[in-house]
Amino acid sequence: MTFKKILQPFFFTLIFAFAANAYAMTLQQAMGQIGNYKSQGLVGEQPNGYLGVVTNQNEASQLVQLINNARKEQYQKLANTNKIAIQEVETLAGKKALEKTKPGHYIQINSRWIKK
């Protein structure tokens, strides 16, 4: 087996890894795009304190996952600090998020997406 044949799979893996990272959205990018995604009707606020996917286009599910992971981390910190269950923090955050949602953006009520 030649040296070239041994390294060929390694280089393909390396190139694929770089390509995947080039297309991956960062939390900072997600935070910068959340307003656009809400305006486009792709994502909306849920009563559980997390974002949900209304229409899965333009990496909406990736944005939701990044934002929700960050939210969960913050909710857990608040729960720990205040010695309460994370579910209490999530419920309060969800209520506030639904109240603060701009008209024309989506919110989830009774498991259905509606425009506020």
C-alpha positions, -999 to +999 in steps of 0.1 A: +000+000+000+014+034-010+017+063+013-008+082-009-034+055-005-030+055+033-034+093+036-062+097+011-091+087+035-076+111+061-076+140+037-112+133+026-122+133+062-103+165+069-118+183+039-153+171+049-148+184+085-137+218+073-166+220+048-191+211+076-177+237+099-180+263+071-217+258+069-223+254+107-240+284+124-225+297+156-245+309+186-234+345+178-247+342+143-279+327+155-284+356+179-278+380+151-304+363+129-332+355+153-351+387+145-350+379+107-361+343+113-390+355+134-400+382+109-399+355+081-422+333+102-396+305+104-394+304+142-416+314+171-418+316+209-433+287+229-449+288+263-422+265+276-396+293+273-379+280+242-381+288+205-398+264+181-396+258+144-427+271+125-413+264+090-381+245+086-362+265+060-329+284+060-313+264+089-343+273+112-339+241+132-302+248+137-309+283+149-335+270+173-312+244+187-284+269+193-306+294+209-325+268+230-292+253+243-281+288+254-315+295+270-315+262+288-280+269+302-292+303+315-325+289+329-305+262+348-282+289+363-312+309+374-329+279+389-297+269+408-292+305+421-328+307+432-331+271+444-361+264+423-369+238+396-358+247+361-394+241+350-405+271+370-379+293+352-389+279+318-426+286+325-419+322+336-396+328+307-422+314+283-449+337+296-426+367+293-415+357+258-451+353+246-460+387+261-430+404+244-435+388+210-440+415+184-473+416+164-470+395+132-445+371+148-455+335+157-463+322+191-475+287+201-508+284+219-523+250+226-497+233+204-506+255+174-487+282+158-506+315+155-495+350+144-497+375+173 
